[in-house]
Amino acid sequence: MFEFSLLKKYLIPKRKQLTVSLIATMSIIVISLVVWLLLLFLSITEGIEKNWLKKLTSLNAPIRISPTEAYYNSYYYQSDRFSSEAGYVAKNIREKLHAELTDPYDPEHDEELPPYVPARQNGNNGKPLDLVKEAFASIDGLKKNHPRLQASDYEITGSLLRLRMLRPEMGDQQSFLTQVSYLCTFFENIPTLKPMILPPSADDINHLLYLSNLSSKDGLSDSPTVQYAPDGLSKRAKIFNNCSITSFVPRATRFTLPMRTLPQQRNFHAAVHFSQGQVDHLIVMSEKGQKVPEGYHEGLFTRGEQEGRISAGGHAYSVPLSLGISFDHPLEFRAQNQPGPDMRIDGKAMVQGHAINHQFDMSQVRLTKVDPTRVFDRAPAQEPLWTYFVEGNEPSNTIPMVNVGEHGIVVSKHFRDQGVRLGDRGYLAYSASTTSNVQEQRVPVVITGFYDPGIMSIGARYILLPNELVSDISQATNAMSMDPLMSNGIGVWLDDLDQTREVAAKLNAEFEKRGIAPYWKVTTFYEYDFAKDLLQQFQSDKYLFTLIGMIILTIACTNIISLLLLLVNDKRREIGILQSMGASTRSLAMTFGLCGMTLGLVSCILGAIAAIMTLTNIDSLVQLLSFMQGHDAFNQLFYGSSLPKTLSHKSLIITLIATPIISLIAGLIPAVKACRMTPSKVLRSE
């Protein structure tokens, strides 16, 4: 308690110790700033790393279980080729998982197996060893300790995608987009897929409305003709069963409204044009005082019951109600209702502080803000035309069936950047071998969604589509040669990526226990070829910046040495008296060491509070930096739409431990000087 009483006495500012108080304040400010910057930088860096890892492992599972060569050379896989029950076709993992028979080969009815097919493998129970079902059973066994663990088989193949792009501004002309792409399984029961799927934009809904007037037939042709559909009204009504309109603008470039739309007895700043002494054109300005177009006269317009009146140039002129009103800028209307069977919508806009209302036909407007329904409590009676999700259901991720015989596909957002929109149609082309030659096969497809591939370059070339279609193309195609060890496997997703290595080790142990370890290779995302270098760079950067931050923090804490040396010189007489009264050198050393440690702890707390406040308002800070630079301060491709706002707990703990310890060490240097003082010399000098 003696040391703490001295600590309280020395650190509380006093008027006679103004110099010491100022130096103490400056030391706290400097250390707090360093702690603030260190926590801010490490928290943002760690948050960005987590975001990137989340994107990296959303489509590519954190754990990948791939068949080995031993699997493909095994009796379990090879025997299907010689079994009539299996259709003489080797089965993929999904087909094996749902197959009723582990061993469909019947030696009494099927042809004799060739010598290169090994003997059948039996499990511990003496029955045929089912490699796939045993693998999934191992995964299910881990769900007791990892209840949110999810697993799904995947398959990858290749094809040529050709999309037909019809746009209203092009009239009857059309363009095409052709690209060789990977086809990947659309994971129906994996929750990480949901945040990857982008919501339909207003442009997408506008495009669906435009396409509702066109026929979807003849989609497999290289040069299809533009045909109009007779059931366009019903198609448009189908869109709005699962979409709410928030706002829209008139589609016409030169938009006019009937004069009766304007409220009566309200003054509007307007521009008027005369022809032969009569008003022939009237423009209502967006704001009062706005500059009028050349050739027009500025005036004040008021609408009455029978006619309108405009005062311009000191004279009043009559304006017939039959004259349309133009506006100097496009008006954005708030939707007052949703379109009914007649496809009409009421809108409300504000002009010079006055509300105007008008009813539009949907063909006259372009939507600017929409709210499409993507998440349902149960399967919707009327499917939307875009990818949707059903909460509490399994499977929950669903690609809609737009038309019979037409497959919905989900492509990366890079297609959207190239002008592709929801509803664009085309086909997947692949080569299939026949008994005599190789023929091109085409599957009609329609765009039903876009996903964010994150930072993966290969992700931009993935097309997600139903597993059955991927399997059919994979078995038939000769269009793209893929490594069988990579084209089919099992993905395992988990919430906490820090548990990835632990879960992988448990899986390997389970596989060893069940006797299937030689047939499966368990790989974590740390070992993925496309992620390994990136993760190593993350780790190196984190260690480097932490080391630099600690060096700067150590330099900042050296200010405490100057402060306490000044305090020791100021308290020389008091130190001598305390020593003569029996105070030990240990007590004196502890006193000044605790002074330094307290200053470091207070600075650390203040810096942490400042970091939390900064992270909470990081978006405002980024907007300010962007405004000062004249462009985006941070590229969304690398940093996302928003910087991380969560304080890193790991960095906070390290800082809370390191700062007081460094400050304590800094305080020990003046403490040594205080301990070397002798009472006789101190009192004699005084």
Disulfide bonds with the S-S distance in Angstrom:
none
